């Protein structure tokens, strides 16, 4: 929960659901440095809605043995808490927690929601983290693909982030015809991502922090780079933007190293002074999006990305900022087209970039924000979860 994703894609949902009468016990694994820094903030957010938080130590990068130890710990904690509180439902976010949720259904009869968040095992392969030529990784992959089929079979409800992912699962011979799947994309807190709250005074203060002049064209990126986001290709696009708009600045709102980003710019013969980098808490992100004339994200297209819903898409659109993205990632390109929210590219090359330099004046920021409200509003996501919770006993 101390990671940005927990603050944007977990806590807002369960805080809202708590206000509809549901009582939550939240088990999460926390990185020690972030936990020490943000524990009090997260605890306060939980206490506001009587969410009982059970943070566990996350041993990052310690290998398979450590991962198995943490899985056993998760089972032990979940079973212990169930013995004390007799849960009705286990709502499991992704595959590792689903291992515990399915065991609890088998042992105690608790209802099991598989909130899959994407094709996790295939993501590990597509992202180069699991090499299937390695015997061990091949065994792990096959294990989780078997478990994936079991999760879909045993779940009382399945949550998919995308229609694309849902349709893919329904095409699998192993998927039962009566499976219950609800599509709920990564939603956005529109009360937070509200352009009217970024006043001129706030914008000026933000510009000063990142050393960007008011008359500069700002291409923006928010969030981590990680395995999937195509930093070299985004730099190539920015390079073409600089030809068209010489005063352009590339603003990264991220926890990534500024040195890494500036080095990536230099490798593309881009002046590193054209790169601005700042790391802020989640509630400050909207103010920096408000500085952007356009925002970009390129994601490696692959099989597993059928099921992906980039959190940043709803946040960018909510602020009325047009975006540049690529096709073949979840429902992303269909949403952009439906709401006229930006430019979608199909190929990563110089000619395509030149032909798709975004012109913000060609887009209606209010219409883009309205599209975010229609598709990504947190309230809509909460209503869909409430529907799942109410139907789970039918």
C-alpha positions in Angstrom: 0.0 0.0 0.0 3.0 2.3 0.4 3.7 2.0 -3.3 1.8 4.4 -5.6 -0.2 1.6 -7.2 -1.6 0.6 -3.8 -2.7 4.2 -3.2 -4.4 4.5 -6.6 -5.7 1.1 -7.3 -6.4 -0.6 -4.0 -7.2 1.8 -1.1 -9.6 4.1 -3.0 -11.8 1.1 -3.8 -11.9 -0.5 -0.4 -12.3 2.8 1.3 -15.4 3.4 -0.8 -16.7 -0.1 -0.4 -16.3 0.2 3.4 -18.7 3.1 3.3 -21.3 0.7 1.8 -21.1 -1.5 4.9 -18.3 -4.0 4.0 -15.7 -4.7 6.6 -12.1 -5.2 5.3 -9.0 -6.8 6.6 -6.2 -5.9 4.2 -3.0 -8.0 3.9 -0.3 -6.4 1.9 3.5 -7.0 1.4 5.5 -3.8 1.9 9.0 -2.9 0.8 10.9 -1.9 4.0 12.1 1.5 2.8 8.7 2.7 1.6 7.0 1.2 4.6 9.2 3.2 7.0 8.6 6.3 5.0 4.8 6.1 4.4 3.5 3.8 7.1 1.7 6.6 9.0 0.1 8.0 5.9 -1.4 4.6 4.9 -2.4 3.7 8.4 -4.3 7.0 8.7 -6.1 6.3 5.4 -7.1 2.9 6.6 -8.2 4.1 10.0 -10.5 6.7 8.4 -12.7 3.9 7.1 -12.1 1.2 9.8 -10.0 -0.9 7.4 -7.8 -3.3 9.4 -4.3 -3.3 7.8 -2.0 -6.2 8.3 1.3 -5.2 6.5 3.9 -7.9 5.9 7.6 -7.6 5.1 8.4 -7.9 1.4 11.8 -9.4 0.7 12.6 -8.0 -2.7 15.0 -9.7 -5.1 15.8 -12.6 -2.7 15.0 -15.5 -5.1 12.5 -18.3 -5.4 13.1 -19.6 -1.9 12.2 -16.3 -0.3 9.1 -16.0 -2.5 7.9 -19.4 -1.4 8.5 -18.4 2.2 6.4 -15.3 1.7 3.6 -17.3 0.1 3.5 -19.6 3.1 3.4 -16.6 5.4 0.5 -15.2 3.4 -1.4 -18.5 3.9 -0.6 -18.6 7.6 -1.7 -15.0 8.2 -4.9 -15.4 6.1 -5.9 -18.6 7.9 -5.1 -17.0 11.3 -7.3 -14.0 10.6 -10.1 -16.1 9.2 -10.1 -18.1 12.4 -10.6 -14.9 14.4 -13.0 -13.1 12.1 -14.8 -15.7 10.0 -14.6 -13.9 6.6 -17.3 -14.3 4.0 -15.2 -13.4 1.0 -11.6 -13.4 0.0 -10.9 -10.7 -2.6 -7.6 -11.7 -4.2 -5.6 -9.2 -6.2 -3.5 -11.2 -8.8 -2.1 -14.7 -8.8 0.0 -15.0 -5.6 -2.8 -13.9 -3.3 -5.2 -16.1 -5.3 -3.2 -19.1 -4.2 -4.3 -18.3 -0.6 -7.9 -17.4 -1.6 -8.5 -20.7 -3.4 -7.1 -22.7 -0.4 -9.4 -20.7 1.9 -12.4 -21.6 -0.3 -11.4 -25.3 -0.3 -10.8 -25.4 3.5 -13.4 -23.0 4.9 -15.9 -22.4 2.2 -15.2 -18.7 1.8 -16.3 -17.1 -1.4 -13.4 -16.4 -3.8 -12.9 -13.4 -6.1 -10.1 -13.7 -8.5 -9.2 -10.1 -9.3 -6.6 -11.2 -11.9 -5.1 -7.8 -13.0 -3.7 -9.4 -16.2 -2.2 -12.6 -17.5 0.6 -12.6 -14.8 2.5 -15.7 -15.9 2.6 -14.6 -19.5 3.7 -11.2 -18.5 6.7 -12.7 -16.8 7.6 -14.5 -20.0 6.8 -11.6 -22.4 8.7 -9.2 -20.1 11.9 -11.4 -20.3 11.8 -12.2 -16.5 11.1 -15.9 -17.1 13.1 -17.6 -19.8 11.2 -20.7 -20.9 14.4 -22.3 -22.1 15.4 -22.5 -18.5 14.0 -25.7 -17.0 13.1 -24.1 -13.6 11.3 -21.1 -15.2 9.5 -23.5 -17.5 8.2 -25.5 -14.6 7.1 -22.3 -12.7 5.3 -21.0 -15.8 3.5 -24.3 -16.3 2.6 -24.4 -12.6 1.0 -20.9 -12.7 -0.8 -21.7 -16.0 -2.4 -24.7 -14.3 -3.3 -22.6 -11.3 -4.7 -19.9 -13.7 -7.2 -22.5 -15.0 -8.0 -23.5 -11.5 -8.6 -19.9 -10.4 -11.0 -19.4 -13.3 -12.8 -22.6 -12.5 -13.0 -22.1 -8.7 -13.6 -18.4 -8.5 -17.1 -17.2 -7.6 -16.3 -14.2 -9.7 -13.5 -13.1 -12.0 -12.4 -9.5 -12.5 -10.8 -8.6 -15.8 -9.3 -5.2 -16.5 -10.2 -5.3 -20.2 -12.8 -6.5 -22.6 -9.9 -7.8 -24.7 -8.7 -9.9 -21.8 -12.2 -11.2 -21.1 -12.8 -12.2 -24.7 -9.4 -14.0 -24.7 -10.3 -16.0 -21.6 -13.7 -16.9 -23.0 -11.9 -18.3 -26.1 -10.0 -20.8 -24.0 -11.3 -24.4 -24.2 -10.8 -24.8 -20.4 -13.0 -21.8 -19.6 -16.5 -22.9 -18.4 -19.4 -21.4 -20.3 -21.1 -20.2 -17.1 -18.1 -18.4 -15.8 -18.9 -15.0 -14.2 -16.5 -12.2 -15.4 -16.9 -8.5 -14.7 -14.7 -6.0 -16.6 -13.5 -3.2 -14.3 -10.6 -1.1 -15.7 -8.0 0.7 -13.6 -10.2 3.5 -12.4 -9.4 7.0 -11.4 -10.3 9.1 -8.4 -11.8 12.1 -10.2 -12.0 14.1 -7.0 -8.2 14.0 -7.0 -7.6 14.2 -10.7 -9.6 17.3 -11.2 -8.1 20.0 -13.4 -10.0 22.8 -11.6 -7.9 22.1 -8.5 -4.7 23.0 -10.2 -4.8 26.7 -9.9 -2.4 29.1 -11.7 -0.6 29.6 -8.4 -0.1 25.9 -7.9 1.0 25.4 -11.6 3.5 28.3 -11.2 5.0 26.6 -8.1 5.2 23.3 -9.9 6.9 24.8 -12.9 9.5 26.4 -10.6 10.3 23.1 -9.0 10.9 21.4 -12.4 12.5 24.5 -14.0 10.0 24.7 -16.9 9.0 28.1 -18.4 5.3 28.9 -18.9 5.7 29.2 -22.7 7.4 25.8 -23.2 5.7 22.9 -24.8 5.6 20.1 -22.3 5.5 16.4 -23.2 4.9 14.4 -20.1 5.2 10.9 -18.7 3.9 9.7 -15.3 4.7 6.6 -13.4 7.6 4.0 -13.3 9.3 2.8 -16.4 9.7 -0.8 -15.4 9.8 -3.8 -17.7 7.0 -2.7 -20.1 7.4 0.9 -20.9 9.5 1.7 -24.0 11.8 4.4 -22.9 14.1 4.5 -26.0 11.1 4.7 -28.3 9.5 7.5 -26.2 12.8 9.4 -26.5 12.7 8.9 -30.2 9.2 10.4 -30.4 10.3 13.3 -28.2 13.3 13.9 -30.5 10.8 14.4 -33.4 8.7 16.7 -31.2 11.9 18.8 -30.6 12.3 19.3 -34.3 8.7 20.5 -34.6 8.8 22.5 -31.3 12.4 23.4 -30.4 11.4 24.7 -26.9 9.8 21.4 -25.9 10.6 19.9 -22.5 10.1 16.2 -21.5 8.7 16.1 -18.0 8.9 12.8 -16.1 6.8 12.5 -12.9 8.4 9.3 -11.6 10.4 7.6 -9.0 13.0 6.6 -11.6 16.6 7.9 -11.4 17.0 11.3 -13.1 20.5 10.1 -14.1 19.0 7.1 -16.0 16.5 9.3 -17.8 19.1 11.9 -18.8 21.5 9.2 -20.0 18.7 7.7 -22.1 18.2 11.2 -23.7 21.9 11.6 -24.4 22.0 8.2 -26.1 19.4 9.6 -28.5 21.4 12.8 -29.0 18.9 14.8 -27.0 20.1 17.6 -24.8 19.7 16.2 -21.2 18.7 19.8 -20.2 15.5 19.1 -22.1 14.6 16.4 -19.5 12.9 17.3 -16.2 12.4 14.7 -13.5 10.5 14.9 -10.3 9.2 12.3 -7.8 6.1 13.3 -5.8 3.4 11.6 -3.7 0.3 10.4 -5.5 -1.9 13.3 -4.5 0.5 15.7 -6.1 0.6 14.0 -9.5 -2.4 15.8 -10.9 -0.8 19.2 -10.5 2.2 18.1 -12.6 -0.1 16.6 -15.3 -1.7 20.0 -15.5 1.6 21.4 -16.8 1.6 19.0 -19.7 0.4 19.9 -23.2 0.4 16.1 -24.0 1.4 12.9 -22.3 2.9 9.8 -23.7 3.2 6.1 -22.9 4.5 3.3 -25.2 4.0 -0.2 -23.9 5.6 -3.3 -25.5 2.7 -5.0 -27.4 2.5 -8.7 -26.6 0.1 -11.4 -25.9 -0.1 -10.8 -22.2 -0.9 -7.1 -22.7 -4.4 -8.0 -24.0 -5.4 -8.0 -20.3 -3.6 -4.7 -19.3 -5.3 -1.4 -18.3 -2.6 1.3 -17.8 -3.5 3.2 -14.6 -2.1 6.4 -16.1 -4.5 6.5 -19.0 -7.5 7.4 -16.8 -5.5 9.9 -14.8 -4.2 11.7 -17.9 -7.6 11.8 -19.5 -9.2 13.1 -16.3 -6.9 16.1 -16.4 -8.0 16.8 -20.0 -4.6 16.1 -21.5 -4.4 14.4 -24.9 -2.1 11.4 -25.0 0.1 9.5 -27.4 0.1 5.8 -27.1 0.5 2.6 -29.1 -2.0 0.0 -30.3 -2.4 -3.6 -29.2 -2.4 -3.0 -25.4 -5.7 -4.0 -23.7 -8.5 -1.6 -24.7 -6.3 1.4 -24.7 -6.5 2.3 -28.4 -10.3 1.7 -28.5 -10.8 4.1 -25.6 -8.7 6.8 -27.2 -10.6 6.5 -30.4 -14.0 6.4 -28.7 -13.4 9.6 -26.7 -11.1 11.4 -29.2 -8.5 11.5 -26.5 -5.3 11.6 -28.4 -3.1 9.8 -31.1 -2.5 6.1 -31.5 0.5 4.8 -33.4 0.9 1.4 -34.9 4.6 1.3 -35.7 7.7 2.5 -33.8 9.8 4.3 -36.4 10.8 7.9 -37.3 8.3 8.3 -40.2 5.4 7.3 -37.9 6.5 9.7 -35.2 6.9 12.6 -37.7 3.4 11.9 -39.0 1.9 11.8 -35.6 3.3 14.8 -33.8 0.5 15.7 -31.5 -1.2 19.1 -31.7 -3.1 19.7 -28.4 -5.2 22.4 -30.1 -6.8 19.7 -32.2 -8.3 18.2 -29.1 -11.1 19.2 -26.7 -9.8 18.9 -23.2 -13.2 19.1 -21.6 -14.4 16.2 -23.9 -11.3 14.2 -22.9 -12.1 14.7 -19.2 -15.7 13.8 -19.8 -14.5 10.5 -21.5 -12.5 9.7 -18.3 -15.6 10.3 -16.2 -17.6 8.0 -18.4 -15.1 5.2 -18.6 -12.7 5.5 -15.7 -14.6 7.1 -12.8 -13.8 5.4 -9.5 -17.5 5.6 -8.6 -18.3 3.4 -11.6 -15.6 0.9 -10.6 -17.0 0.8 -7.0 -20.5 0.2 -8.4 -19.3 -2.7 -10.4 -17.6 -4.2 -7.4 -20.8 -3.7 -5.4 -22.6 -5.6 -8.1 -20.1 -8.5 -7.9 -20.3 -8.6 -4.1 -24.1 -8.6 -4.1 -24.3 -11.4 -6.8 -21.6 -13.6 -5.3 -24.2 -15.4 -3.2 -26.7 -16.0 -6.0 
